[in-house]
Amino acid sequence: RYPFGEIETRRRVLEDTSQINGARDYQPGDPLRRVHWKATAHHGTLQSKVHPFTTAHTLAIFMDIYTSPNPAMGIKSALFELGIAAAASIATWANGRRYAVGLFSNGLPQAAGANEMTSFKDAQAFMRVPPSTNPNHLTRLLEALARLQPYFGIPIDRMLAREQASLPPGTT
């Protein structure tokens, strides 16, 4: 229920001082080492550096399409739909808390148009929706889940091994 602990905070604790995201107006109490001298000269008013945060909450949802131990045993559609509903609920919850959410599935999407997917590789790439905090990202995730078909998947353990290297460090 609480993948990052029970206490929520809006303020990030650590900033990456080796990078600069921009500048803002100087506020009383800002240390002098935070003053952005080039921006101050450009704007004519004292400016402070804005640093990116070193911790960002990232959540990767992996949807396994197999509903039985052996794919030859068939598809349990109620269990498949329950998995989709659970993945959609988790994505909505995480998006509401401004997590970067990604979706990965070992299934294929149903093609929306004849020109959309031309090969198996294109279809597999479609079910890889990388984590993002874009405001329109939740719509993209839910559309991908809605189009998911329970066919032609690779085993989920192989997919996890393949995708692990592309996920940001600390991804839940």
C-alpha positions in Angstrom: 0.0 0.0 0.0 2.9 2.4 0.8 5.8 1.5 -1.4 7.9 4.5 -0.3 7.0 4.5 3.4 4.0 5.7 5.4 4.9 9.4 5.7 4.3 11.5 2.6 6.2 14.7 2.0 6.0 17.3 -0.7 9.6 18.5 0.0 12.4 16.5 -1.4 15.4 16.1 1.0 18.4 15.9 -1.3 19.3 18.1 -4.2 21.9 17.3 -6.9 24.1 20.4 -6.6 26.3 19.2 -9.6 23.4 20.2 -11.9 21.4 23.4 -12.4 17.8 23.4 -13.5 17.4 27.1 -13.7 17.2 30.2 -11.5 14.6 31.8 -9.3 14.4 35.1 -7.4 16.7 35.2 -4.4 14.8 34.7 -1.1 16.1 35.8 2.3 17.8 32.8 4.0 19.3 31.4 0.7 23.0 30.7 1.3 25.5 32.8 -0.8 26.8 29.7 -2.5 23.4 29.2 -4.0 23.5 32.6 -5.8 23.5 32.3 -9.6 25.8 35.1 -10.5 25.3 34.8 -14.3 21.5 34.9 -14.0 21.8 37.8 -11.5 23.9 39.8 -14.1 21.4 39.0 -16.9 18.2 39.8 -14.9 19.6 42.7 -12.9 18.2 41.2 -9.7 19.7 38.7 -7.3 18.9 35.1 -8.5 19.3 31.7 -6.7 20.2 28.4 -8.4 17.5 25.7 -8.7 18.9 22.2 -8.5 17.1 19.0 -9.5 16.2 16.5 -6.8 18.1 13.3 -6.5 15.1 11.2 -5.5 12.1 10.8 -7.7 9.4 8.2 -7.2 9.2 5.9 -10.2 6.7 3.0 -10.4 6.9 0.3 -13.1 3.8 -1.9 -13.6 4.4 -5.3 -15.2 1.3 -7.0 -16.5 1.6 -10.7 -17.0 -0.9 -12.0 -19.6 -0.7 -15.6 -18.6 -3.7 -16.7 -16.5 -2.6 -20.4 -16.1 0.7 -22.1 -15.5 0.7 -23.5 -19.0 -0.4 -21.3 -21.9 -1.9 -24.4 -23.7 -4.5 -24.6 -20.9 -6.2 -21.6 -22.3 -7.2 -18.1 -21.1 -9.2 -17.3 -18.0 -10.8 -14.1 -19.2 -12.1 -13.1 -15.8 -8.6 -13.4 -14.3 -7.1 -11.5 -17.3 -9.7 -8.6 -16.8 -9.0 -8.5 -13.1 -5.3 -8.1 -13.9 -6.1 -5.2 -16.2 -8.3 -3.6 -13.6 -5.6 -3.9 -10.9 -2.9 -2.4 -13.2 -5.2 0.5 -14.2 -6.1 1.2 -10.5 -2.4 1.2 -9.5 -1.5 3.5 -12.4 -4.3 5.9 -11.5 -3.3 5.9 -7.8 0.4 6.5 -8.6 -0.4 9.2 -11.2 -2.5 11.0 -8.6 0.6 11.2 -6.3 2.8 12.5 -9.2 4.9 9.3 -9.5 6.5 8.6 -12.8 4.5 5.5 -13.9 5.4 3.0 -16.6 3.6 0.0 -18.0 5.2 -3.2 -19.4 3.4 -6.2 -20.6 4.3 -9.5 -22.2 1.1 -9.4 -24.3 0.3 -7.8 -27.6 -2.0 -4.8 -28.2 -5.0 -5.0 -30.5 -4.1 -2.9 -33.5 -6.2 0.3 -33.9 -5.4 0.8 -37.5 -4.0 -1.2 -40.4 -0.9 1.0 -40.7 -0.1 1.2 -37.0 1.9 -2.0 -36.5 3.7 -3.8 -39.2 5.7 -6.5 -37.3 5.8 -8.4 -34.1 8.7 -6.2 -33.0 6.5 -3.1 -33.4 3.8 -4.6 -31.4 6.1 -5.6 -28.5 7.6 -2.1 -28.5 4.1 -0.7 -28.1 3.5 -2.5 -24.8 6.6 -0.8 -23.4 5.3 2.5 -22.0 8.3 4.1 -20.2 7.8 5.9 -16.9 6.8 9.5 -17.2 5.1 12.3 -15.2 3.5 13.9 -18.3 -0.1 15.0 -17.6 -1.4 13.0 -20.6 0.6 9.9 -19.6 -2.2 8.3 -17.6 -4.4 8.3 -20.7 -1.7 6.6 -22.7 -1.3 3.9 -20.0 -5.0 3.2 -19.8 -5.3 3.1 -23.6 -2.5 0.6 -23.7 -4.2 -1.6 -21.1 -7.5 -1.4 -22.9 -5.9 -2.7 -26.1 -4.0 -5.5 -24.4 -4.7 -9.0 -25.8 -3.7 -12.2 -23.9 -1.8 -13.7 -26.8 1.8 -14.4 -28.0 3.6 -13.2 -24.8 7.1 -14.1 -23.7 7.5 -15.4 -20.1 7.3 -12.5 -17.6 10.6 -13.4 -16.0 12.4 -12.9 -19.4 10.6 -9.6 -19.8 11.6 -8.4 -16.3 15.2 -9.3 -17.0 15.1 -7.5 -20.3 13.5 -4.3 -19.0 15.4 -4.1 -15.7 18.4 -2.3 -17.2 16.3 0.4 -18.8 14.5 1.4 -15.6 15.8 4.3 -13.4 17.6 3.3 -10.2 15.2 2.9 -7.3 12.2 2.0 -9.4 9.5 0.2 -7.5 
